[in-house]
């Protein structure tokens, strides 16, 4: 009879612990954490956020000063930090029958090559002009290709929609 109170206590402790575990929380395995997160490893740094804090994942495109086309992905959270990932490219004017496009593309290629030689290739870096383009509580990552940006959006949207722990590596640090 002395064994019964001990077994009852162990059973109650186990039941209490089980009842306190959030429903649907996956057990950590491998590189996953106990808290489902979205983690993006990029050439410009690493972005990591708890999945439960994500309230929106968006993608849109716009033109800046008729000179650059920006494709942007934003991850909005319940916190105070907005994550902005973007790909920027020069706007190529559409001319009838493609006349002049080849010359324009050649000039842009030569300009990029010249800038790369000086180490000042602004097309590969996040560029800010204080205070005009400084966004308080915004972290920005510039991606090397539209394909990389689309891949990041797909993974972030899937993590948000399915509430699943997700890791993605994009760009130079890709495996």
C-alpha positions in Angstrom: 0.0 0.0 0.0 2.9 2.4 0.5 3.8 2.0 -3.2 0.4 3.3 -4.4 0.8 6.9 -3.2 4.3 7.1 -4.9 3.0 5.7 -8.2 0.0 8.1 -8.0 2.3 11.0 -7.4 4.5 10.0 -10.4 1.4 9.6 -12.6 0.0 13.0 -11.6 3.4 14.7 -12.2 3.6 13.2 -15.7 0.0 14.1 -16.5 0.6 17.7 -15.4 3.8 18.0 -17.5 1.9 16.6 -20.5 -1.0 19.0 -20.0 1.3 22.0 -19.9 3.1 21.2 -23.2 1.6 23.3 -26.0 -0.5 21.2 -28.4 1.1 20.6 -31.8 4.6 21.7 -30.7 7.1 19.5 -32.6 9.8 17.9 -30.6 13.3 19.2 -31.4 15.3 17.0 -33.7 18.5 17.6 -35.6 19.0 21.3 -36.2 15.5 22.3 -35.1 14.9 24.2 -32.0 12.1 23.7 -29.4 10.6 27.0 -30.7 9.7 26.9 -34.4 11.7 29.6 -36.1 12.3 30.9 -39.6 16.1 31.3 -40.2 17.6 32.7 -43.4 21.4 32.7 -43.8 22.4 35.2 -46.5 25.6 36.8 -47.7 24.6 40.0 -45.8 23.9 38.3 -42.5 21.4 36.0 -40.8 17.7 36.7 -40.1 15.9 34.6 -37.5 12.4 35.0 -36.1 9.9 32.9 -34.1 7.3 31.6 -36.5 4.5 32.5 -34.0 5.6 36.2 -34.2 5.2 36.4 -38.0 1.9 38.2 -39.0 2.5 38.8 -42.7 4.8 37.8 -45.6 4.6 40.0 -48.6 6.2 40.4 -52.1 5.9 43.3 -54.4 7.7 45.3 -57.1 8.2 49.0 -57.7 10.4 51.4 -59.7 12.5 54.0 -58.0 13.2 57.4 -59.8 12.6 55.7 -63.2 16.1 54.2 -62.8 15.8 51.0 -60.7 13.3 48.2 -60.4 13.1 46.8 -56.9 11.5 43.5 -56.1 10.9 43.3 -52.4 9.9 40.7 -49.8 8.9 41.8 -46.3 8.4 39.8 -43.1 6.2 41.7 -40.6 6.2 40.5 -37.0 4.4 41.3 -33.8 7.7 42.9 -32.6 9.1 46.2 -33.7 11.5 45.0 -36.4 10.6 44.8 -40.1 12.7 42.5 -42.2 13.1 43.7 -45.8 14.8 41.5 -48.5 15.2 42.9 -52.0 16.7 42.5 -55.4 17.4 45.7 -57.4 18.1 46.0 -61.1 18.4 48.9 -63.5 15.3 49.8 -65.5 15.7 49.0 -69.1 13.6 51.2 -71.3 11.4 49.3 -73.7 12.1 50.5 -77.2 10.2 49.5 -80.4 11.6 46.2 -81.8 14.4 46.2 -79.2 16.3 49.0 -81.0 18.9 50.3 -78.6 18.4 47.7 -75.9 21.6 45.8 -76.9 23.7 49.0 -76.7 22.1 49.9 -73.3 22.7 46.5 -71.9 26.4 46.6 -73.1 26.8 50.0 -71.4 25.3 48.7 -68.2 27.6 45.6 -68.3 30.7 47.8 -68.8 29.7 50.1 -66.0 29.2 47.2 -63.6 32.6 45.7 -64.6 34.3 49.1 -64.0 32.7 49.5 -60.6 33.6 45.9 -59.6 37.3 46.7 -60.4 37.2 49.7 -57.9 35.4 47.6 -55.3 32.5 50.0 -55.3 29.8 47.9 -56.9 26.7 49.5 -55.3 24.4 47.0 -57.2 25.5 44.3 -54.8 25.2 46.2 -51.5 22.4 47.7 -49.4 22.7 51.4 -50.0 21.3 54.0 -47.6 21.4 57.7 -47.8 21.0 59.1 -44.3 18.4 60.3 -43.3 16.4 59.8 -46.5 16.6 56.0 -46.8 17.2 55.1 -43.2 14.2 53.2 -41.9 14.0 53.0 -38.2 13.4 49.4 -36.9 14.0 47.9 -40.4 16.7 45.4 -41.2 17.5 45.1 -44.9 19.1 42.3 -47.0 20.0 42.8 -50.6 20.0 39.6 -52.7 22.0 38.8 -55.8 19.2 37.5 -58.0 15.4 37.6 -58.3 15.5 33.7 -58.1 17.2 33.9 -54.7 14.5 36.4 -53.6 11.7 34.2 -54.9 13.2 31.2 -53.1 13.3 33.2 -49.8 9.7 34.3 -50.2 8.5 30.8 -50.9 10.3 29.4 -47.8 9.1 32.3 -45.6 5.5 32.1 -46.8 5.5 28.3 -46.3 6.9 28.6 -42.8 4.3 31.2 -41.9 1.4 29.3 -43.4 2.3 25.9 -42.0 3.8 27.2 -38.7 6.8 25.0 -39.4 10.5 25.4 -38.3 12.3 26.4 -41.5 15.9 27.1 -42.5 17.1 28.5 -45.8 20.6 29.4 -47.0 20.8 31.8 -50.0 23.6 33.2 -52.0 27.3 33.0 -51.4 26.9 30.9 -48.3 24.7 28.3 -50.0 25.6 24.7 -49.5 
